[in-house]
């Protein structure tokens, strides 16, 4: 049967309407799927957010073999900290399509590994988030929120430095902290070994290996300490026994001297009695000592008097822990 021009136009119009209907139905379906996407894999339940963020696309996963594809250049640091898997997901604000973020959730295997990555990458302009819970650490820096809880290290990278977006990301961070599984074993007790007064809260770092370039120092915690109006970096590493602590302290002292450090005079009687070494390392002061099962000291202080004061306080604190 041959169609007349009128019938042909009618058929074309019908087909056009059908195609338009299919496109609209598909768009609605995608929107519904995104709005009700399973966000539970990140500890986020969409009904609690009331649609603040909608997922965009599917979550992506990376393992040790292809992590470099997502974070080229930084992959070795994660892998050295026993990285297991990275899951990423993009989101867009349901209120403002110009605002979006990408969430990176790294499974680091255990709490120490996750905290080490978090602390080593903490930015100088970070503003701590202190309301995430007893086992979580987090901060805001520009358009990013970073946090560590249990075996997870998490980053949220926003599309812009928008106060509206950052507020939404803070809500997501709090929800994550509430939903991710944690227990008392996720508490990092070593952070409590620093002096109670003078230690700068939030300045802690954990270097799992090769602290300060010396491969004999592993599991080394450091923090900033205020000695009067000066701030210095103090550190310690717990060893198996006092003999090992003494050996590591001597080896680290020798390592510094081999690399150009010069033995300096010791003004503090406390440091003298503790057998500490005070070194001038290209204009900075390094202090190394052992106290029971701990190796400790001061790293790259620009004020010798402040360095000795901080070392005295740290020795006293570590002796309390030994007792």
matplotlib code that plots the C-alpha trace (Angstrom):
import matplotlib.pyplot as plt

x = [0.0, 1.4, 1.2, -0.2, 1.9, -0.7, -0.5, 3.3, 3.4, 1.0, 3.1, 6.3, 4.6, 3.5, 7.0, 8.4, 6.0, 6.9, 10.6, 10.1, 8.1, 10.8, 13.5, 11.4, 10.7, 14.4, 15.4, 12.9, 14.1, 17.7, 16.7, 14.8, 17.7, 20.2, 17.9, 17.4, 20.9, 22.4, 24.7, 25.0, 28.3, 29.8, 27.8, 25.4, 21.7, 20.0, 16.8, 18.8, 20.2, 16.7, 18.2, 21.0, 23.2, 22.4, 24.9, 26.3, 27.2, 28.3, 30.9, 34.4, 36.8, 40.6, 43.0, 46.8, 47.3, 45.5, 45.4, 47.9, 45.1, 43.1, 45.8, 48.9, 51.9, 50.6, 49.9, 53.3, 52.6, 49.3, 50.7, 53.5, 50.8, 49.2, 46.4, 43.6, 41.0, 39.7, 36.1, 35.0, 31.6, 30.6, 27.8, 25.9, 23.9, 20.1, 19.7, 22.4, 23.6, 26.7, 28.0, 29.4, 32.0, 33.9, 34.3, 37.3, 37.1, 40.4, 40.3, 43.8, 43.4, 43.6, 43.4, 47.1, 47.5, 44.6, 45.7, 49.2, 48.0, 45.6, 48.2, 51.0, 48.9, 47.3, 47.4, 49.0, 45.8, 43.6, 40.7, 40.0, 36.5, 36.0, 32.5, 32.9, 33.0, 35.6, 37.4, 37.4, 39.8, 38.9, 39.6, 38.5, 40.9, 39.6, 37.2, 38.2, 37.3, 39.6, 39.0, 40.2, 38.1, 38.9, 40.5, 39.2, 40.9, 38.4, 38.6, 35.8, 36.9, 34.4, 34.0, 34.5, 35.3, 31.6, 30.4, 27.1, 29.0, 31.4, 28.5, 26.9, 30.1, 30.4, 27.0, 28.1, 31.3, 29.3, 27.0, 30.0, 31.5, 28.3, 27.8, 31.2, 31.9, 34.3, 35.1, 37.4, 40.2, 40.2, 41.4, 45.0, 46.3, 49.8, 48.4, 47.9, 51.6, 52.4, 52.7, 49.3, 50.2, 52.0, 51.2, 49.3, 46.1, 45.6, 49.3, 50.0, 51.7, 52.4, 55.2, 55.1, 58.6, 61.8, 60.9, 63.1, 64.8, 66.2, 65.1, 65.7, 62.8, 59.4, 56.0, 57.1, 54.6, 55.4, 53.6, 54.2, 55.0, 54.9, 57.8, 57.1, 56.7, 58.5, 57.1, 59.1, 58.5, 58.8, 58.7, 58.8, 58.8, 58.0, 60.4, 60.2, 62.4, 64.8, 67.9, 66.4, 65.4, 69.0, 70.3, 67.9, 68.7, 72.4, 71.9, 69.8, 72.4, 75.1, 72.9, 72.6, 76.3, 77.1, 74.9, 76.6, 75.3, 77.7, 77.7, 76.5, 76.8, 74.0, 72.7, 70.0, 71.0, 67.9, 69.1, 72.6, 71.3, 69.1, 72.1, 70.5, 72.4, 72.1, 73.2, 73.5, 72.2, 72.9, 71.7, 68.8, 68.8, 68.2, 67.8, 67.9, 67.4, 66.0, 63.6, 62.7, 61.2, 60.9, 63.2, 62.4, 63.6, 63.2, 63.4, 64.6, 64.1, 65.3, 65.7, 68.1, 66.7, 63.1, 64.3, 65.9, 62.8, 60.5, 62.8, 62.8, 59.0, 58.8, 61.3, 59.3, 56.0, 57.5, 58.9, 55.3, 54.2, 57.0, 56.0]
y = [0.0, 3.4, 6.2, 9.5, 12.6, 13.3, 9.9, 9.9, 13.1, 11.7, 8.5, 10.6, 12.7, 9.6, 8.1, 11.4, 11.5, 7.9, 8.7, 11.8, 9.7, 7.1, 9.8, 11.3, 7.9, 7.1, 10.5, 10.0, 6.4, 7.6, 10.4, 7.9, 5.5, 8.2, 9.7, 6.3, 4.9, 2.5, 4.9, 2.4, 1.2, 4.5, 4.4, 7.1, 6.6, 8.8, 9.2, 10.8, 13.4, 14.2, 14.4, 16.8, 14.9, 12.6, 10.1, 10.6, 7.5, 4.3, 3.8, 2.8, 0.5, 0.2, -2.3, -2.3, -3.2, -0.2, 2.4, 4.6, 5.1, 7.1, 8.8, 8.8, 9.9, 9.1, 5.4, 4.2, 5.9, 4.1, 0.8, 1.1, 1.5, -1.8, -0.3, -2.8, -1.1, 2.4, 3.0, 6.3, 7.9, 11.3, 13.3, 16.5, 18.7, 18.3, 22.0, 23.4, 21.4, 23.6, 22.0, 18.5, 16.3, 13.1, 10.8, 8.6, 5.8, 3.9, 0.6, 0.6, -2.7, -1.3, 1.8, 2.6, 2.4, 4.7, 7.2, 7.2, 8.2, 10.7, 12.4, 12.4, 14.2, 16.7, 20.2, 23.2, 25.2, 22.4, 23.3, 20.3, 18.8, 17.9, 16.6, 13.4, 11.0, 9.5, 7.3, 9.7, 12.4, 14.9, 18.4, 20.9, 22.5, 24.7, 22.6, 19.3, 17.3, 14.5, 12.0, 8.8, 6.3, 2.6, 1.1, 3.8, 6.9, 9.2, 12.3, 14.4, 16.8, 19.5, 21.1, 24.6, 26.4, 27.0, 27.4, 25.7, 22.7, 22.4, 22.5, 19.7, 17.8, 18.2, 16.6, 13.7, 13.4, 13.2, 10.6, 8.6, 8.7, 7.6, 4.7, 3.2, 0.3, 1.1, -0.1, 0.6, -1.2, 1.6, 4.1, 5.1, 5.0, 6.2, 9.7, 9.8, 9.3, 12.8, 15.5, 16.5, 20.2, 21.8, 19.2, 20.8, 18.9, 17.6, 17.9, 14.2, 12.2, 8.5, 7.3, 3.5, 3.2, 5.2, 8.1, 11.1, 9.1, 6.5, 3.0, 1.9, 4.1, 2.6, 3.1, 6.6, 9.1, 12.8, 16.0, 19.7, 20.9, 24.5, 25.4, 28.9, 31.0, 28.4, 25.4, 22.2, 18.7, 15.9, 12.2, 8.7, 5.1, 2.2, -0.8, -4.4, -3.7, -1.2, -2.8, -2.4, 1.2, 2.0, 0.4, 2.2, 5.5, 5.0, 4.0, 7.0, 9.3, 7.7, 8.1, 11.9, 12.3, 10.3, 12.8, 15.9, 16.5, 17.8, 16.9, 20.0, 20.9, 19.8, 22.5, 20.4, 18.3, 16.1, 15.3, 14.6, 12.1, 10.5, 10.0, 12.1, 13.3, 16.9, 17.6, 20.6, 19.5, 22.3, 25.0, 23.0, 21.1, 17.3, 15.5, 11.7, 9.6, 6.3, 6.1, 2.6, 0.9, 4.2, 6.0, 9.7, 13.1, 16.4, 16.8, 19.9, 22.5, 26.0, 26.9, 24.8, 26.0, 25.2, 21.8, 20.9, 22.0, 19.9, 16.9, 17.1, 17.1, 14.2, 12.1, 12.7, 11.7, 8.6, 7.5, 7.7, 5.4, 3.0, 2.9]
z = [0.0, -0.9, 1.7, 0.7, 1.7, 4.4, 5.9, 5.8, 7.7, 10.3, 10.7, 11.1, 13.8, 15.6, 15.5, 16.7, 19.7, 20.5, 20.5, 22.6, 25.1, 25.3, 25.9, 28.7, 30.3, 30.2, 31.8, 34.5, 35.1, 35.4, 37.8, 40.0, 40.0, 40.9, 43.5, 45.2, 44.5, 47.0, 48.8, 51.7, 50.4, 51.6, 54.9, 53.4, 53.3, 50.8, 52.8, 55.6, 53.2, 51.8, 48.3, 49.1, 46.7, 43.8, 42.4, 39.0, 37.0, 38.6, 41.4, 40.3, 42.0, 41.8, 43.3, 43.8, 40.1, 38.6, 41.4, 39.4, 36.7, 39.2, 41.3, 39.1, 41.1, 44.6, 44.2, 45.7, 49.0, 49.4, 48.3, 50.8, 53.5, 52.5, 50.4, 49.5, 47.4, 46.3, 45.6, 44.0, 43.4, 41.9, 43.3, 42.3, 44.5, 44.0, 44.7, 42.5, 39.5, 39.3, 42.6, 42.7, 44.3, 44.0, 47.0, 47.3, 49.9, 50.4, 52.2, 53.9, 55.8, 59.3, 61.4, 61.6, 57.8, 57.2, 59.8, 58.5, 55.0, 56.4, 58.7, 56.2, 53.6, 56.0, 54.5, 56.2, 55.9, 57.4, 59.7, 61.9, 62.1, 65.8, 65.7, 63.8, 66.7, 69.1, 66.5, 63.5, 62.3, 59.7, 58.3, 55.7, 53.3, 50.5, 48.5, 50.1, 53.2, 54.3, 57.1, 58.6, 60.6, 61.2, 58.1, 55.8, 54.5, 52.7, 50.6, 49.2, 46.5, 45.6, 42.2, 43.8, 47.0, 47.7, 51.3, 50.3, 48.9, 51.8, 54.3, 52.4, 52.4, 56.1, 56.5, 54.4, 56.5, 59.7, 58.2, 57.1, 60.6, 62.1, 59.7, 59.2, 61.6, 64.5, 67.9, 70.8, 69.0, 66.4, 69.1, 68.4, 72.0, 71.0, 70.4, 74.2, 74.8, 73.8, 76.6, 77.8, 77.7, 74.9, 72.2, 69.3, 68.8, 65.3, 64.4, 64.9, 62.1, 61.8, 59.6, 59.1, 57.6, 57.0, 59.3, 58.6, 55.9, 58.3, 57.6, 61.1, 62.4, 61.8, 63.4, 64.4, 65.8, 65.7, 66.7, 67.0, 70.6, 71.9, 74.1, 75.2, 72.0, 69.9, 68.1, 67.5, 66.2, 68.7, 68.0, 69.4, 68.3, 70.6, 70.3, 71.6, 74.6, 76.1, 74.5, 71.0, 71.8, 72.8, 69.6, 67.3, 69.0, 68.5, 64.9, 64.2, 65.9, 63.7, 60.6, 61.3, 61.8, 58.6, 56.8, 58.1, 61.7, 64.3, 68.0, 70.0, 73.7, 76.0, 78.4, 80.0, 83.0, 82.3, 78.8, 80.0, 82.6, 80.0, 77.7, 75.0, 71.9, 70.8, 67.2, 64.9, 61.6, 59.1, 61.5, 63.0, 66.2, 66.3, 69.6, 70.0, 73.2, 74.4, 77.4, 78.4, 75.3, 73.4, 71.0, 71.0, 70.2, 68.4, 64.7, 62.7, 65.5, 64.6, 68.3, 70.5, 73.8, 72.8, 71.4, 74.7, 76.7, 74.5, 74.8, 78.6, 78.7, 76.2, 78.2, 81.4, 79.6, 78.1, 81.4, 82.8, 80.0, 80.7, 84.4]

ax = plt.figure().add_subplot(projection="3d")
ax.plot(x, y, z, "-o")
ax.set_aspect("equal")
plt.show()
